[in-house]
């Protein structure tokens, strides 16, 4: 019977665990980090090959992190245990990223603060998601409201302002992500913003800004289009 290859079958100086101990985790390649997570391969296939197949199949860590259980199980060598290990690691990473600084007692009208406050919630989505930050009269957040996927039928004034009114918000800031990495607003982004600003004026809830977030940067629609506000 073919044995199950493990990292111990590698020369000691090439084993990811020993390399991490000697040089630090930053020195390891993505494939080596995956090898440590998976631990061992299957009969006739080393964990090195399994980790390489994962990266080749999904193309990037981002795509791997978004893969569902069925997609992961479709890869030879990846069973329920390894799926659980992979999903757990990415979920821990996601939870860490959402532990953004709290500004509950500070003003949140500065676009950079909004970016730091919200990027962990939206930066890893593969589709555009829309959020509303409800502010009190001192411009401090009292509620963060997830509307869902950015779509003109979903981002409707009724849904957007319902929770803001319940939170007794004096003003709101809109936030959504651009998975493409380009924060430049589309024509639809501007049209939705204008419609919501007009609705907010009727309701007496001021729209302060609409911040578009990517993984690494952001854009303030108010700064770019002040006449819109």
C-alpha positions in Angstrom: 0.0 0.0 0.0 1.3 3.5 -0.9 2.1 5.5 2.2 0.7 9.0 2.9 3.5 11.5 2.3 4.0 14.1 5.0 6.2 17.1 5.5 8.7 14.9 7.4 9.5 13.2 4.1 11.2 16.4 3.0 14.8 17.2 3.9 14.8 19.0 7.2 16.1 22.3 5.8 13.2 22.3 3.3 10.4 21.6 5.8 8.0 24.6 6.1 7.8 24.2 9.9 11.5 24.3 10.4 11.9 27.2 8.0 9.2 29.2 9.8 11.0 28.6 13.1 14.3 29.7 11.7 13.4 32.5 9.4 9.8 33.6 10.4 6.5 33.1 8.7 7.1 35.9 6.2 9.9 33.8 4.6 7.4 31.0 3.6 5.7 30.9 0.2 2.0 30.7 0.0 2.3 27.1 -1.0 4.4 26.3 2.1 1.9 28.0 4.3 -0.9 25.9 2.8 1.3 22.8 3.4 1.4 23.6 7.1 -2.4 24.1 7.2 -3.0 20.8 5.4 -0.4 18.8 7.3 -0.2 15.7 5.2 -1.1 14.4 1.8 -2.9 11.3 0.7 -1.7 7.9 -0.4 0.5 8.4 -3.4 0.4 12.2 -3.3 2.5 14.5 -1.1 1.0 17.5 0.7 3.3 19.6 -1.6 1.4 18.4 -4.6 -2.0 18.9 -2.9 -1.3 22.4 -1.9 0.0 23.2 -5.4 -3.2 21.8 -6.9 -5.3 24.1 -4.7 -3.5 27.2 -5.8 -3.5 26.1 -9.4 -7.2 25.3 -9.4 -8.4 28.5 -7.7 -5.7 30.8 -9.1 -5.2 32.9 -6.0 -5.6 33.0 -2.2 -8.5 35.3 -2.6 -10.4 32.8 -4.8 -9.5 30.0 -2.5 -10.9 31.9 0.5 -14.2 32.4 -1.4 -14.5 28.7 -2.4 -17.5 26.9 -1.0 -17.3 23.5 0.7 -18.4 21.6 -2.5 -15.7 23.3 -4.6 -13.0 22.4 -2.1 -14.2 18.8 -1.9 -13.9 18.5 -5.6 -10.1 18.7 -5.4 -8.5 15.2 -5.0 -6.8 15.0 -1.7 -9.1 17.5 0.0 -11.6 15.8 2.4 -13.9 17.0 5.1 -11.0 17.4 7.6 -8.9 19.5 5.3 -11.9 21.6 4.2 -12.6 22.4 7.8 -9.0 23.4 8.4 -8.9 25.7 5.3 -12.3 27.3 6.1 -11.3 27.9 9.8 -8.1 29.6 8.8 -9.8 32.0 6.4 -12.6 32.7 8.8 -10.2 33.6 11.6 -8.5 36.0 9.1 -11.8 37.5 8.2 -12.8 38.1 11.8 -9.5 39.7 12.6 -9.9 42.0 9.6 -13.4 43.1 10.8 -12.0 44.2 14.2 -11.5 47.7 12.9 -10.9 50.6 15.3 -14.1 51.8 17.1 -15.1 55.4 16.6 -18.3 55.2 18.5 -17.3 58.2 20.6 -15.6 60.1 17.8 -16.7 62.0 14.8 -16.8 60.0 11.6 -17.0 62.6 8.9 -13.4 62.2 7.7 -13.3 59.9 4.7 -10.1 58.2 5.8 -11.7 57.4 9.2 -14.7 55.9 7.4 -12.3 53.8 5.3 -10.5 52.5 8.4 -13.8 51.9 10.1 -15.5 50.0 7.3 -12.8 48.4 5.1 -12.7 45.1 7.1 -16.4 44.6 6.4 -16.4 45.1 2.7 -12.9 44.8 1.2 -13.0 41.0 0.6 -16.4 40.8 -1.1 -16.3 39.6 -4.7 -19.6 41.6 -5.4 -20.5 45.2 -4.5 -22.1 45.5 -1.1 -23.8 48.7 0.3 -23.7 49.9 3.8 -25.2 52.8 5.7 -23.5 54.4 8.7 -26.1 56.2 10.9 -24.8 59.2 12.8 -26.1 61.2 15.7 -26.1 65.0 16.0 -22.4 64.9 17.0 -21.5 62.9 13.9 -20.7 59.8 15.9 -21.9 56.4 14.5 -25.0 54.9 16.2 -25.6 52.1 13.8 -24.0 50.3 10.8 -26.7 49.0 8.4 -26.0 46.4 5.7 -28.3 46.7 2.8 -26.8 43.9 0.8 -25.6 43.6 -2.8 -25.5 46.9 -4.5 -28.5 46.9 -6.9 -30.8 49.7 -7.7 -33.8 47.5 -6.7 -32.3 46.8 -3.3 -30.7 50.2 -2.6 -34.1 51.9 -2.3 -34.7 54.9 -0.1 -37.3 52.9 1.9 -34.7 50.2 2.9 -31.8 52.7 3.2 -33.5 55.1 5.6 -35.8 52.7 7.5 -33.0 51.6 10.0 -31.6 55.1 10.1 -34.9 56.5 11.2 -35.2 53.7 13.8 -31.7 54.7 15.0 -32.8 58.4 15.2 -30.0 59.3 12.9 -29.3 63.0 12.3 -27.2 62.1 9.2 -25.8 59.2 7.3 -22.7 58.1 5.3 -23.0 55.6 2.5 -20.2 53.0 1.9 -19.8 50.4 -0.7 -16.9 48.4 -2.2 -15.5 48.1 -5.7 -13.9 44.6 -6.0 -12.2 45.7 -9.2 -9.8 47.8 -7.2 -10.8 51.1 -9.0 -12.7 53.4 -6.6 -13.9 55.7 -9.4 -17.8 55.9 -9.1 -19.9 54.6 -12.0 -22.8 56.5 -13.5 -25.1 54.2 -11.5 -23.2 54.9 -8.3 -23.8 58.7 -8.8 -27.4 58.2 -9.8 -28.1 56.1 -6.6 -26.3 58.7 -4.5 -28.4 61.5 -6.0 -31.6 59.6 -5.4 -30.8 58.9 -1.8 -29.6 62.5 -1.1 -32.9 63.8 -2.4 -34.8 61.3 -0.2 -32.7 62.2 2.8 -33.5 65.9 2.3 -37.3 65.1 2.3 -36.9 63.1 5.5 -34.6 65.6 7.2 -31.6 63.2 7.3 -28.5 64.7 5.8 -26.3 62.6 3.5 -22.8 63.6 4.4 -20.8 61.4 2.0 -20.6 58.2 -0.1 -17.3 56.4 0.4 -16.2 53.8 -2.2 -13.7 51.3 -0.8 -11.3 48.9 -2.5 -8.8 46.6 -0.8 -6.2 49.3 -0.5 -7.7 52.7 -1.1 -10.9 54.7 -1.1 -12.7 57.6 -2.8 -15.0 60.3 -1.3 -17.9 61.0 -3.7 -18.6 64.2 -1.8 -15.0 65.4 -2.3 -15.1 64.6 -6.0 -18.7 65.8 -6.6 -19.5 68.5 -4.0 -22.3 69.9 -6.1 -24.1 66.6 -5.8 -24.5 67.2 -2.0 
